[in-house]
Amino acid sequence: DTEVTQTPKHLVMGMTNKKSLKCEQHMGHRAMYWYKQKAKKPPELMFVYSYEKLSINESVPSRFSPECPNSSLLNLHLHALQPEDSALYLCASSQDLGGVLGHEQYFGPGTRLTVT
Amino acid sequence: AQTVTQSQPEMSVQEAETVTLSCTYDTSESDYYLFWYKQPPSRQMILVIRQEAYKQQNATENRFSVNFQKAAKSFSLKISDSQLGDAAMYFCAYRFTYGGATNKLIFGTGTLLAVQP
């Protein structure tokens, strides 16, 4: 089963709201990722977690706060977002960060976020 | 710095025909991985094919194959017997070694493939 699930599929929030995006995988992967994707653009890496610890933060504004409660779950907490943060947010996972098998990332279907 | 370039923003192919999508990259590393991902309008990124740089043999997955030219830093994707379901945005990606932690992907800008019936 190479499935990464994300909820919700769509989210509309005001600039003063607090919301969370959720990502889950049951493949036993130990690395998980958040990407932001604007329309017709490639995904941009935001965060990487490895063994539930934050490994990479690509200088993302603090209004985005990631959390990895366990090896299967990854959350992205959103607060005081701006309209320009509207995008598709993709979650991905890989077996590990390195090694022969670690490089293949499996993506979820994404959450379409609109900030009003 | 590693970069990935896809010079064809849009391509079109007739159903059952063959199409080749281009990708070039720049790196000083000798060992790396390259990927093609497909993103249909449904938006889920799907891994199509991967190539290990140390392997001379070109990767093949059913109707999808690559032409990997390491010296030229070229990694094109060939889709044979194109089907309507192949219509999607295709991203070429390079796996970047990021300090002590690997597995950061550098994506190209994408090629939007249309399949005409």
Interface residues (C-beta under 8 A of the other chain):
Chain A: A31 K40 K41 P42 P43 L45 V48 S50 S55 I56 L88 L90 A92 S94 D96 L97 G98 G102 H103 E104 Q105 Y106 F107 G108 P109 G110 R112
Chain B: Y33 F35 Y37 S42 R43 Q44 M45 I46 L47 R50 M89 F91 R95 Y98 A101 T102 N103 K104 L105 F107 G108 T109 G110 L112
